[in-house]
Amino acid sequence: AGDITAQDLDDNHMASDARSLVIRNMPNAITCVTIACGFVLMVSATVPGISPQVCVIATALGLVADILDGTVARRLQIKSKFGATFDQLADLTCFGIGPAIFFTRQRQLALDGSESLVSVLLTASAGYAYMACSVYRIARELIVHDGARPLYFVGIPTNLACCVAVPMSASVPDHVLLPWTVLLLSALMVSNLHIPKGLGVFQVTNEEVTAACGPCATRKPACD
């Protein structure tokens, strides 16, 4: 009565495969949160009731998810080229295309038809430049790192640029410097600057995150 049957072995194998599938896709599931946050920024241009504050919160949530998916992948040691590429495309959605649409919409609503033709063209040019440069930057990143999760950035990352573009578009959409700031961010995204992923505060490797200097320069797990 206590013998293990072939059916029991098959059931255990199927359960193990199911658990393995769930674990392997945990980082990708978190990346989907980043995509959802980008979706909120995009549809804010057409769906009533999505306030600028909601878009700022969605951007912040997307940033948290962007950090968390890589952290989970390192901790579970399930990094893959697909996951890295999926993460980059999610970044493009949430931190590139979404903010470009959000900026353009906020600027147009703030000026409310009172702007000159030059101002309209400047707004459209800045929004397009941000979108085009973020696409260019992500494409270059994928080539430079060959589908792996990058340990350094070429040009400022889209998730850093959006930390300026989205809050500024939400709080001061009619400011004269806003489109010029967006144009500057666009140029910095496609620059050849090499920026360490830890931004000089941490040294990031595939296995861990280490404090770069100071009394806290001790080894930390990559998920801390």
N, C-alpha and C positions, 0 to 999 in steps of 0.2 A: 504494500500500500504506500510505502515511502519512496518508491522508485521515482526518479525523474524521467518523465516521458519526453519524446521528441517534440510534442506539442508545447510542453513547458519551456523547453529550450528555445523554440521558435518565438514564443510569447515574450520571453526575456530579451531575446535578440531584438525584437521589434520595439519593445519598450526602451531599450538602450539606444537604438537608432533614433527614436523619437526625441529622447532627451538630448542626444548629440546634435540633432537638427535644430532644436530650440536654442541650445547654447551657442552653436556656430552663428546663428542669425541674430543674437542679442544686439551686437553693435549695429547691424543693419536696421533693426527695429528702432533703435535710438536715433539713427540717422534720418529715419522717416519723420521724426518729430521736427528736425531741422527743416525738412521739405515742407511740412505743414505750416510752419511759421512763415516761410517764404510765401506760401499760398495766401496767407492772411494779408501780407503786405500787398500782394498783387490785386486781390479782389477788393481791397479797401477803396480802389478807384471807382468801383461800380456798385458795391453792395452798401446800402445805407446802414448806419448804426455802428460801423467799425471806425472808432475814433482814432485820432493820432496817438493817444495814450495807449490804446490797445495795441497798435502797431509797434510802439516802443517796447512794450512788455513782450510781444511776440518775438521781437528781435533779440531781447535779452534771453528769452527761453531758448531760442535757436542757438545762441552762443553757448549756453550751458550744455545743450545737447551735443553741440559740435565738439566740446571738450570731453564730454562723457563717453561718446562712442569710441574715440581713440583710447581712452583710459581703460574701458572694458575690454577692448580688443587686446591691449597689451597684457592686462592681468590674466585673461583667459588664454593668452598665447594663440589667438586664432586670426592673426593678421593675414590678409590676402590682397591680391591685386584688385579683385572685384570690390572688396570693401573699401579700399583706398580710393578707387575711382568713383564709387558710389558716393563716398564722403565729399569728394571734390565737386561733383555735380550738385550735391545737396547745398554745398557752400555757394555755388553759382546761383542757385534758386533763391536762397534766403538772404545772402549778403551781396549779391550782384544784381540780378534782374529785379528782385523785389524792391530793394531800396531805390533803384532807378525809377521805377513806376511810382513809388510812394513820393519821392522828391518832386517829380513832375506834377503829380496830382495836387500835392500840398501847395506848390508854388502857384499853380493856376487858380486854385480856390482862394488863396490869400490876395492875389492881385485883382481877382474878380472883374476881369474885363477892362480894367483901367490902365493896363500896361501898354506900352508902345510896341510896334512891330519888332524893334530891336530887342526889347525885353522878352518877347515871346520866342524869338529865334534863339536868344541866349539860354532860356530855360530848356527849350527842346534840345539844343546842342549839348548842354550840360548833362541832361538826362540820358541822351543817346550815348554820349562819350563814356559815362559811368558804366552803362550796360555793355557797350562794346569792349571797353578796356577790361572789365571783369571777365568777359568771355575769353578774351585774348590771354589774360593772365592765367586763368584756369587751364586753358589748352596748353600753354607753355609749361605750366607746372607738371601736367601729366607727362609731357615729353621729357622734361628735365629729370624727373624722378622715376620715369618708366613705370608708372602705375603703383609705386610704393608710397607709403605714408612719408611725407617729406620731413626731414630734420632741420631744414632751413627754408626760408622763403626767398623767392626772387621777386623783388618789388614788395610793397606792403601788401599783406594779405587782404582779401575781400572782407574777412570778418573784423579786421581792424579798421578798414575804411568805413564800414557801415556804422561803427561805433560813433563816428562823427556825423556821417550823412543823415542817418535816421533821426537821432535826437534833435539835430539842428533843424531838419525839415519839419519836425513836429512842433518845435518851440518858437522858431523865428522864420517861418516860411517866406515872409515878405522882405527879409533883410537883403540889402543890396549885395552883401558879400557871399550869400548862400550859393548862387550858381558858380561863382568863381572858386569857392571852396570845393564844390563837387568836381569842377574841372581839374583842380589841383590834385585831389584824391585820385582822379582817373589817371593823371599823368604818373603819379607815384606808383600806382598798381602795375603799370607796364614798364617801370624803370628797371634798371639792372642791379639795383641794390640787393645785396645778400643779407638777409636778416635772420639771425638764429631763431629757431622756433620758441625757445625759452625767453626771447626778447632781452637777453643779457642777464636775466634774473635767475633762470634755471638752465641747466644743460640737459637737453632731451635726447635720449637714445631710444632704440627700439625696445629696450627692456626696462628702463628706469628713468626717473627724473632726479637730477642732482642739483643742489644749490650751487650757483656759479662761484660765489665768493662769500666772505664774511663768516661770522661765528656759526651760521646755520649751514655751512658747507658740508653737509653730511648726506649720506645716501638716503633717498626716499623711494618708496615704491611709486611706480608711475601713476597709480590711481590716487595718490594723495592730493 
